[in-house]
C-alpha cells in the first residue's frame, strides 16, 4: 500500500472494536504506517475513564510498530471523523461495518462520499490476514488506481490479485438480428480486446494477476462483484473512487456505496487520489 503513512481508526465501544484494532494492526504492518489515530465519537461522557478504556484496548490488541494516539470527540459520528481526518491529513480511514440488522450503513456511505482519503470498511468476520484481493475492472484510470494499490499489496504481502470485469448485453440487441447468446459472445470478445488495449497502454504485467470476465444478466454489477468475491474466497475488494471536482461527481449510487448494502463478510478498500480531492472538503463545509 503506497503512501499510507497515517491512519484514522474509528472505534464505537461495540464488540467490533477489538476486531477493528487487530485488523488495523495487520494493515499498518503491511503498509509500513507511521502513525495511527484511534478516534471515538461520543454524544456525551467524555471523561478520562472512557479514554483510558480505549487506550487499554489499543495497547492490548494493536501490535504494529508505529505511534498511536487515542482521541475522544463529541458530536455527529461522520462529521467528526471527516473533520479529524482532514485536520490530521490522514491517508486512510478504517471503520467497522455492521450487518444491516444492526446498522443502516449511513455513516460509512457518507465517509466514502466525502472523505478526501482512502476508506477501508471492515466487517466483523473479515479475516486477520490477506491472501487474495479482487478489483472491479472497467478500463478507466480509476480501476488502474485500484490495480496499482493491489499490486503494491502483492509486493509487500504476497497476495493473489484478481481483476474482475463485468459486462452485459446492451438493450435493443434484438434489432441487430442476433440472439442474446450471440451478442453475449460478441461482447465478451470486444471486452477482452478492450482489456488488451488497456493493458498495453498502462504497461501492465498480467503474470502478476488473473483476469475474470463475467456476463451480467441483470445489469447490477455490484451483485456480480460481491458474489465473485465470495466464490473466489477474496479477503478484500478494492475499488477506486473517481475524481471529485464537482458535487455532482460524488460516489452516490456507485459500486463502492452499493457494496455497503450487503450483509457481507469481505473488507472493502475504497482507494482515493488525495490530490484530486484537495479543496473539496473546505467547499463542503461552506454548504
MARLOVEX-569697 format. One line per field, with one value per residue: residue in one letter; residue number from 1; x, y, z of N, C-alpha, C in turn. Coordinates in steps of 0.02 Angstrom, whole numbers. Example, Ala and Ser with C-alpha at 12.3 -4.5 7.8 and 13.67 -1.06 7.14 Angstrom:
2
res = (A; S)
n = (1; 2)
n.c1 = (660; 642)
n.c2 = (-284; -112)
n.c3 = (390; 354)
ca.c1 = (615; 684)
ca.c2 = (-225; -53)
ca.c3 = (390; 357)
c.c1 = (660; 645)
c.c2 = (-165; 2)
c.c3 = (390; 394)
***
This chain:
287
res = (X; X; X; X; X; X; X; X; X; X; X; X; X; X; X; X; X; X; X; X; X; X; X; X; X; X; X; X; X; X; X; X; X; X; X; X; X; X; X; X; X; X; X; X; X; X; X; X; X; X; X; X; X; X; X; X; X; X; X; X; X; X; X; X; X; X; X; X; X; X; X; X; X; X; X; X; X; X; X; X; X; X; X; X; X; X; X; X; X; X; X; X; X; X; X; X; X; X; X; X; X; X; X; X; X; X; X; X; X; X; X; X; X; X; X; X; X; X; X; X; X; X; X; X; X; X; X; X; X; X; X; X; X; X; X; X; X; X; X; X; X; X; X; X; X; X; X; X; X; X; X; X; X; X; X; X; X; X; X; X; X; X; X; X; X; X; X; X; X; X; X; X; X; X; X; X; X; X; X; X; X; X; X; X; X; X; X; X; X; X; X; X; X; X; X; X; X; X; X; X; X; X; X; X; X; X; X; X; X; X; X; X; X; X; X; X; X; X; X; X; X; X; X; X; X; X; X; X; X; X; X; X; X; X; X; X; X; X; X; X; X; X; X; X; X; X; X; X; X; X; X; X; X; X; X; X; X; X; X; X; X; X; X; X; X; X; X; X; X; X; X; X; X; X; X; X; X; X; X; X; X; X; X; X; X; X; X)
n = (1; 2; 3; 4; 5; 6; 7; 8; 9; 10; 11; 12; 13; 14; 15; 16; 17; 18; 19; 20; 21; 22; 23; 24; 25; 26; 27; 28; 29; 30; 31; 32; 33; 34; 35; 36; 37; 38; 39; 40; 41; 42; 43; 44; 45; 46; 47; 48; 49; 50; 51; 52; 53; 54; 55; 56; 57; 58; 59; 60; 61; 62; 63; 64; 65; 66; 67; 68; 69; 70; 71; 72; 73; 74; 75; 76; 77; 78; 79; 80; 81; 82; 83; 84; 85; 86; 87; 88; 89; 90; 91; 92; 93; 94; 95; 96; 97; 98; 99; 100; 101; 102; 103; 104; 105; 106; 107; 108; 109; 110; 111; 112; 113; 114; 115; 116; 117; 118; 119; 120; 121; 122; 123; 124; 125; 126; 127; 128; 129; 130; 131; 132; 133; 134; 135; 136; 137; 138; 139; 140; 141; 142; 143; 144; 145; 146; 147; 148; 149; 150; 151; 152; 153; 154; 155; 156; 157; 158; 159; 160; 161; 162; 163; 164; 165; 166; 167; 168; 169; 170; 171; 172; 173; 174; 175; 176; 177; 178; 179; 180; 181; 182; 183; 184; 185; 186; 187; 188; 189; 190; 191; 192; 193; 194; 195; 196; 197; 198; 199; 200; 201; 202; 203; 204; 205; 206; 207; 208; 209; 210; 211; 212; 213; 214; 215; 216; 217; 218; 219; 220; 221; 222; 223; 224; 225; 226; 227; 228; 229; 230; 231; 232; 233; 234; 235; 236; 237; 238; 239; 240; 241; 242; 243; 244; 245; 246; 247; 248; 249; 250; 251; 252; 253; 254; 255; 256; 257; 258; 259; 260; 261; 262; 263; 264; 265; 266; 267; 268; 269; 270; 271; 272; 273; 274; 275; 276; 277; 278; 279; 280; 281; 282; 283; 284; 285; 286; 287)
n.c1 = (43; 39; 104; 25; 34; -20; -153; -328; -427; -587; -677; -812; -855; -917; -937; -864; -749; -627; -592; -578; -467; -367; -369; -332; -203; -142; -152; -78; 49; 75; 70; 172; 150; 162; 94; -51; -211; -331; -502; -643; -809; -921; -1084; -1098; -1019; -868; -763; -605; -595; -659; -573; -459; -506; -516; -383; -321; -378; -323; -187; -183; -222; -168; -29; 63; 213; 213; 177; 42; -114; -245; -405; -546; -696; -833; -998; -1077; -1054; -1001; -971; -875; -773; -739; -694; -586; -503; -467; -403; -292; -233; -242; -208; -286; -443; -510; -646; -773; -899; -1064; -1189; -1342; -1450; -1411; -1362; -1380; -1283; -1263; -1167; -1048; -1069; -1072; -941; -870; -916; -874; -748; -579; -474; -422; -535; -568; -674; -725; -794; -867; -827; -714; -561; -407; -297; -221; -245; -299; -355; -481; -522; -638; -647; -645; -580; -541; -455; -478; -497; -370; -297; -342; -293; -155; -141; -175; -73; 34; 7; 21; 159; 209; 146; 123; 0; -133; -195; -345; -427; -583; -696; -855; -978; -1117; -1257; -1311; -1463; -1591; -1527; -1589; -1626; -1520; -1527; -1469; -1454; -1475; -1371; -1278; -1247; -1195; -1078; -1009; -994; -913; -795; -762; -739; -629; -536; -534; -479; -348; -297; -303; -212; -92; -79; -52; 56; 44; 82; 26; 60; 58; -68; -237; -364; -538; -681; -852; -1021; -1154; -1315; -1422; -1389; -1336; -1202; -1143; -1194; -1135; -999; -987; -1031; -937; -823; -850; -858; -728; -662; -607; -518; -525; -606; -558; -587; -582; -614; -686; -621; -665; -713; -827; -984; -1079; -1011; -1001; -992; -1116; -1231; -1139; -1028; -948; -1024; -1141; -1098; -1098; -1226; -1242; -1260; -1121; -960; -835; -695; -687; -594; -588; -506; -428; -370; -285; -239; -327; -436; -413; -463; -598; -658; -654; -740; -857; -887; -933; -1058)
n.c2 = (-59; 102; 256; 262; 323; 378; 333; 337; 268; 212; 193; 124; 82; -41; -221; -244; -171; -229; -317; -228; -154; -253; -287; -166; -159; -262; -211; -94; -146; -205; -92; -15; 89; 249; 320; 304; 359; 332; 352; 395; 439; 522; 556; 610; 608; 620; 581; 552; 419; 350; 373; 308; 177; 147; 166; 61; -47; -29; -41; -175; -247; -194; -218; -176; -92; 60; 233; 276; 358; 408; 479; 564; 622; 737; 738; 727; 572; 542; 672; 718; 625; 651; 785; 766; 680; 763; 867; 804; 759; 626; 468; 358; 302; 191; 91; -1; -106; -147; -281; -266; -282; -220; -96; 48; 85; 214; 308; 253; 262; 400; 434; 370; 445; 577; 589; 641; 555; 381; 246; 113; -19; -129; -281; -381; -513; -513; -581; -596; -586; -567; -647; -650; -531; -436; -341; -234; -210; -86; -27; 106; 254; 255; 119; 77; 141; 67; -59; -35; -10; -136; -216; -162; -204; -339; -346; -318; -406; -524; -565; -642; -576; -530; -476; -414; -407; -351; -370; -330; -375; -258; -162; -182; -264; -356; -294; -304; -423; -531; -667; -673; -748; -749; -612; -594; -668; -590; -471; -518; -549; -421; -352; -419; -383; -247; -248; -294; -186; -89; -146; -138; 1; 43; -29; -151; -298; -450; -568; -552; -554; -618; -617; -600; -622; -584; -613; -506; -528; -457; -326; -270; -237; -238; -348; -454; -429; -444; -577; -646; -617; -686; -817; -839; -831; -710; -595; -460; -325; -210; -51; 94; 267; 398; 553; 708; 848; 917; 934; 851; 738; 648; 489; 429; 299; 226; 85; 68; 122; 46; -81; -77; -108; -241; -387; -421; -507; -472; -369; -200; -93; 72; 161; 318; 462; 581; 704; 739; 773; 885; 1031; 1004; 965; 1081; 1162; 1089; 1109; 1237; 1234)
n.c3 = (0; -51; 9; 125; 262; 376; 480; 522; 641; 675; 823; 915; 1039; 1035; 1020; 908; 909; 958; 856; 749; 790; 791; 655; 597; 645; 573; 441; 455; 476; 351; 269; 320; 409; 492; 592; 694; 724; 842; 856; 949; 941; 1040; 1105; 1229; 1392; 1406; 1487; 1571; 1604; 1503; 1395; 1445; 1447; 1308; 1271; 1339; 1271; 1143; 1173; 1208; 1093; 976; 884; 790; 739; 764; 799; 909; 947; 1052; 1035; 1097; 1038; 1028; 964; 800; 722; 586; 541; 633; 613; 479; 492; 580; 508; 404; 473; 529; 415; 362; 280; 267; 319; 435; 469; 557; 486; 504; 508; 411; 495; 609; 579; 472; 384; 351; 399; 350; 211; 197; 232; 128; 21; 53; 115; 93; 90; 70; 110; 219; 244; 367; 402; 538; 520; 442; 388; 479; 398; 235; 89; -37; -154; -240; -383; -456; -628; -750; -853; -838; -778; -644; -607; -637; -537; -426; -461; -456; -320; -271; -326; -260; -130; -155; -180; -54; 33; -31; -89; -185; -336; -411; -556; -603; -727; -769; -889; -999; -1104; -1219; -1210; -1332; -1418; -1501; -1618; -1698; -1758; -1703; -1586; -1406; -1346; -1449; -1457; -1328; -1338; -1431; -1358; -1256; -1328; -1376; -1255; -1204; -1300; -1275; -1148; -1177; -1246; -1144; -1055; -1129; -1145; -1016; -979; -906; -816; -843; -784; -652; -600; -608; -733; -739; -836; -840; -880; -849; -812; -762; -759; -642; -574; -446; -377; -448; -424; -284; -267; -344; -272; -155; -207; -253; -136; -88; 14; 20; -62; -182; -232; -332; -308; -409; -474; -391; -430; -434; -351; -409; -444; -343; -255; -242; -269; -334; -366; -251; -143; -157; -122; 16; 53; 67; 172; 217; 219; 184; 178; 117; 21; -21; -133; -146; -236; -161; -206; -305; -235; -159; -79; -90; 31; 107; 32; 49; 185; 182; 129)
ca.c1 = (0; 84; 88; -24; 78; -60; -220; -377; -468; -648; -700; -879; -868; -956; -897; -824; -688; -567; -576; -554; -399; -323; -366; -293; -134; -119; -145; -23; 111; 84; 81; 229; 119; 200; 52; -122; -256; -393; -550; -710; -854; -973; -1133; -1083; -974; -800; -720; -540; -603; -676; -511; -416; -535; -496; -310; -305; -397; -273; -124; -188; -236; -131; 40; 106; 265; 205; 148; -31; -142; -317; -442; -618; -728; -905; -1038; -1100; -1001; -970; -945; -813; -722; -718; -654; -523; -461; -440; -359; -230; -210; -231; -209; -334; -490; -532; -705; -811; -964; -1105; -1244; -1400; -1495; -1385; -1341; -1402; -1225; -1265; -1103; -999; -1083; -1051; -868; -848; -933; -848; -679; -528; -427; -449; -578; -570; -731; -707; -849; -845; -800; -656; -504; -350; -241; -239; -219; -325; -394; -515; -532; -683; -608; -687; -533; -534; -399; -496; -481; -296; -275; -356; -246; -89; -144; -174; -6; 77; -6; 52; 231; 226; 116; 119; -69; -156; -235; -394; -463; -649; -734; -925; -1007; -1186; -1283; -1348; -1534; -1604; -1484; -1629; -1631; -1462; -1541; -1430; -1483; -1443; -1308; -1230; -1225; -1153; -1012; -978; -974; -856; -737; -745; -712; -561; -494; -527; -431; -281; -276; -293; -150; -36; -73; -27; 113; 28; 111; -29; 83; 51; -137; -284; -420; -601; -734; -916; -1082; -1203; -1380; -1474; -1359; -1324; -1134; -1124; -1210; -1083; -935; -988; -1036; -873; -776; -865; -842; -655; -637; -567; -517; -537; -625; -526; -620; -558; -664; -669; -605; -725; -705; -894; -1029; -1116; -972; -997; -998; -1182; -1256; -1083; -1012; -922; -1079; -1187; -1071; -1114; -1294; -1243; -1239; -1061; -906; -773; -673; -689; -550; -603; -443; -438; -313; -296; -225; -387; -490; -394; -509; -667; -683; -665; -801; -912; -903; -965; -1125)
ca.c2 = (0; 158; 321; 258; 334; 396; 303; 355; 208; 230; 146; 146; 49; -102; -282; -244; -132; -271; -343; -171; -138; -306; -281; -106; -176; -301; -166; -48; -184; -213; -26; 20; 150; 286; 346; 284; 394; 298; 404; 375; 497; 511; 609; 639; 567; 624; 575; 521; 347; 324; 373; 255; 114; 135; 160; -7; -91; -21; -69; -248; -280; -164; -241; -147; -49; 129; 275; 277; 412; 400; 541; 561; 681; 741; 763; 680; 525; 552; 740; 722; 585; 689; 842; 744; 652; 820; 904; 766; 742; 554; 437; 303; 295; 122; 88; -63; -105; -197; -308; -221; -289; -179; -29; 68; 98; 285; 341; 226; 291; 470; 435; 353; 501; 643; 590; 652; 500; 314; 220; 40; -43; -195; -316; -420; -579; -506; -620; -557; -596; -554; -696; -639; -470; -432; -272; -223; -181; -54; 2; 177; 273; 237; 49; 73; 159; 10; -111; -16; -21; -208; -242; -140; -251; -403; -339; -316; -460; -585; -585; -657; -520; -546; -421; -440; -362; -371; -340; -350; -368; -195; -162; -172; -307; -395; -257; -322; -487; -583; -692; -650; -784; -725; -546; -602; -690; -532; -426; -548; -540; -350; -332; -447; -340; -183; -259; -299; -117; -58; -174; -110; 73; 55; -74; -198; -365; -494; -626; -535; -557; -656; -577; -638; -588; -613; -584; -483; -536; -411; -259; -247; -263; -248; -418; -498; -417; -474; -650; -672; -612; -743; -880; -847; -825; -649; -565; -388; -295; -145; -11; 163; 319; 443; 621; 744; 920; 945; 897; 801; 678; 606; 417; 402; 254; 191; 18; 70; 131; -10; -139; -72; -131; -314; -417; -451; -527; -457; -300; -161; -35; 122; 198; 385; 504; 640; 765; 756; 794; 944; 1087; 983; 963; 1150; 1183; 1053; 1140; 1301; 1224)
ca.c3 = (0; -60; 39; 179; 320; 435; 482; 573; 654; 711; 874; 937; 1103; 1024; 1020; 847; 919; 964; 789; 708; 813; 765; 582; 584; 659; 516; 384; 471; 465; 279; 239; 349; 434; 543; 647; 692; 770; 859; 873; 970; 942; 1090; 1113; 1294; 1432; 1380; 1545; 1562; 1610; 1436; 1356; 1471; 1425; 1240; 1269; 1360; 1215; 1091; 1198; 1211; 1029; 919; 891; 738; 766; 745; 851; 914; 988; 1063; 1040; 1109; 1011; 1041; 908; 750; 707; 521; 536; 672; 580; 420; 514; 610; 456; 368; 517; 537; 348; 361; 214; 267; 375; 443; 513; 555; 452; 538; 468; 402; 552; 664; 557; 405; 341; 330; 413; 304; 146; 197; 230; 60; -22; 69; 139; 43; 91; 59; 164; 224; 283; 393; 436; 597; 501; 399; 412; 502; 351; 166; 42; -105; -162; -304; -405; -513; -683; -802; -902; -827; -735; -575; -595; -638; -469; -382; -480; -430; -248; -259; -342; -206; -76; -176; -171; 17; 73; -71; -100; -253; -361; -463; -588; -621; -771; -779; -948; -1010; -1172; -1221; -1227; -1402; -1459; -1549; -1681; -1739; -1789; -1669; -1524; -1344; -1337; -1500; -1437; -1269; -1362; -1463; -1305; -1222; -1371; -1377; -1190; -1199; -1342; -1239; -1094; -1205; -1260; -1079; -1028; -1166; -1132; -949; -968; -852; -821; -823; -746; -581; -581; -650; -756; -745; -873; -821; -908; -800; -845; -736; -759; -574; -565; -375; -361; -477; -390; -218; -273; -368; -216; -111; -241; -256; -67; -82; 81; 15; -126; -188; -284; -329; -322; -464; -451; -372; -434; -429; -307; -447; -457; -283; -270; -227; -320; -366; -342; -183; -95; -164; -87; 86; 65; 76; 235; 188; 265; 148; 185; 55; 21; -72; -142; -173; -251; -120; -243; -344; -189; -122; -83; -89; 99; 128; -2; 80; 249; 170; 102)
c.c1 = (45; 58; 30; 15; 39; -131; -263; -423; -527; -667; -766; -902; -913; -909; -852; -756; -625; -545; -548; -483; -350; -315; -323; -219; -104; -105; -87; 44; 126; 104; 145; 207; 162; 158; -20; -159; -318; -442; -616; -752; -912; -1021; -1122; -1034; -904; -749; -655; -545; -619; -613; -464; -440; -512; -420; -287; -321; -344; -207; -125; -189; -199; -57; 88; 154; 259; 174; 72; -53; -217; -350; -516; -648; -802; -941; -1063; -1042; -965; -938; -878; -757; -695; -674; -586; -476; -430; -388; -291; -200; -194; -238; -263; -377; -513; -592; -739; -876; -1005; -1159; -1302; -1448; -1474; -1370; -1366; -1344; -1221; -1199; -1049; -1007; -1061; -975; -841; -860; -890; -776; -631; -483; -462; -488; -579; -626; -719; -766; -823; -811; -739; -596; -446; -287; -267; -205; -239; -367; -424; -531; -582; -645; -654; -645; -527; -472; -413; -479; -406; -268; -285; -307; -177; -86; -139; -105; 45; 70; 27; 127; 251; 202; 106; 49; -81; -203; -280; -424; -528; -686; -804; -951; -1079; -1205; -1326; -1422; -1544; -1562; -1524; -1635; -1572; -1473; -1503; -1466; -1446; -1375; -1256; -1202; -1180; -1083; -974; -953; -913; -792; -714; -713; -641; -512; -482; -477; -360; -254; -260; -226; -89; -24; -40; 30; 102; 57; 59; -6; 75; -21; -176; -341; -481; -651; -800; -974; -1131; -1272; -1434; -1449; -1355; -1254; -1114; -1138; -1154; -1017; -933; -990; -971; -821; -787; -843; -767; -621; -588; -572; -531; -558; -593; -558; -597; -615; -640; -654; -668; -711; -772; -935; -1064; -1077; -960; -1012; -1067; -1207; -1201; -1074; -990; -978; -1127; -1163; -1087; -1181; -1298; -1229; -1176; -1009; -838; -756; -673; -645; -568; -542; -458; -371; -323; -285; -285; -441; -473; -444; -582; -696; -699; -730; -863; -935; -938; -1037; -1178)
c.c2 = (62; 221; 317; 262; 350; 368; 339; 294; 227; 174; 171; 113; -12; -161; -286; -211; -175; -297; -287; -153; -189; -301; -221; -119; -215; -256; -118; -82; -190; -146; 7; 88; 182; 304; 324; 323; 351; 350; 373; 439; 481; 570; 647; 593; 564; 619; 541; 445; 315; 320; 317; 186; 97; 127; 90; -58; -90; -53; -145; -279; -252; -178; -213; -97; 21; 168; 273; 335; 402; 468; 526; 626; 679; 768; 708; 636; 541; 620; 746; 682; 621; 748; 821; 716; 708; 857; 869; 743; 667; 527; 382; 306; 222; 122; 20; -53; -162; -224; -260; -224; -244; -108; -16; 78; 171; 320; 318; 257; 363; 477; 420; 412; 562; 645; 602; 592; 434; 291; 144; 19; -115; -227; -359; -486; -574; -544; -574; -575; -580; -606; -681; -575; -469; -359; -270; -185; -151; -16; 78; 190; 255; 164; 37; 90; 101; -47; -97; -26; -95; -238; -220; -185; -318; -402; -345; -377; -524; -610; -603; -601; -544; -482; -448; -389; -391; -333; -364; -341; -305; -204; -148; -214; -345; -361; -273; -387; -544; -605; -664; -683; -761; -656; -549; -623; -633; -484; -453; -537; -467; -327; -359; -407; -273; -191; -261; -229; -80; -82; -144; -37; 87; 7; -121; -266; -415; -560; -614; -539; -603; -611; -622; -595; -623; -576; -568; -484; -489; -339; -228; -273; -275; -320; -464; -491; -453; -550; -681; -669; -669; -809; -892; -837; -767; -622; -491; -371; -226; -108; 61; 212; 361; 512; 660; 819; 955; 902; 840; 737; 637; 533; 388; 359; 214; 122; 19; 75; 72; -71; -137; -104; -206; -332; -456; -468; -517; -383; -265; -99; 11; 168; 265; 419; 570; 705; 787; 787; 856; 1001; 1067; 987; 1034; 1177; 1152; 1088; 1207; 1296; 1235)
c.c3 = (0; -26; 88; 244; 384; 428; 534; 580; 698; 760; 902; 1002; 1096; 1026; 958; 857; 921; 896; 745; 727; 786; 690; 562; 595; 600; 456; 394; 459; 390; 247; 263; 377; 489; 603; 638; 745; 781; 885; 892; 975; 989; 1091; 1179; 1329; 1401; 1436; 1529; 1568; 1543; 1393; 1379; 1449; 1354; 1233; 1289; 1305; 1160; 1111; 1195; 1141; 969; 928; 838; 769; 737; 802; 850; 959; 992; 1071; 1052; 1084; 1026; 980; 863; 726; 641; 515; 573; 640; 518; 440; 540; 557; 414; 409; 523; 470; 344; 290; 209; 329; 376; 490; 505; 518; 479; 491; 464; 461; 610; 644; 486; 357; 320; 341; 365; 234; 142; 195; 161; 13; -10; 93; 81; 36; 75; 121; 161; 270; 302; 429; 494; 578; 455; 429; 430; 461; 281; 122; -30; -105; -232; -320; -462; -568; -736; -853; -897; -784; -662; -560; -598; -569; -421; -397; -451; -354; -232; -272; -290; -145; -92; -164; -98; 56; 33; -85; -173; -274; -418; -490; -616; -664; -783; -840; -958; -1083; -1174; -1239; -1301; -1448; -1513; -1617; -1726; -1777; -1757; -1606; -1464; -1335; -1388; -1480; -1375; -1289; -1394; -1410; -1268; -1263; -1371; -1311; -1179; -1242; -1307; -1182; -1120; -1221; -1195; -1049; -1063; -1149; -1065; -929; -909; -867; -796; -793; -670; -556; -628; -670; -766; -783; -856; -852; -851; -834; -819; -731; -690; -553; -493; -353; -385; -441; -323; -222; -298; -312; -167; -142; -241; -189; -60; -11; 79; -56; -127; -247; -277; -344; -381; -435; -437; -373; -429; -382; -344; -456; -394; -301; -259; -285; -354; -336; -269; -132; -98; -125; -12; 102; 77; 149; 219; 241; 232; 157; 117; 63; -37; -77; -174; -186; -215; -158; -284; -300; -150; -132; -78; -18; 124; 96; 29; 144; 241; 145; 156)
***
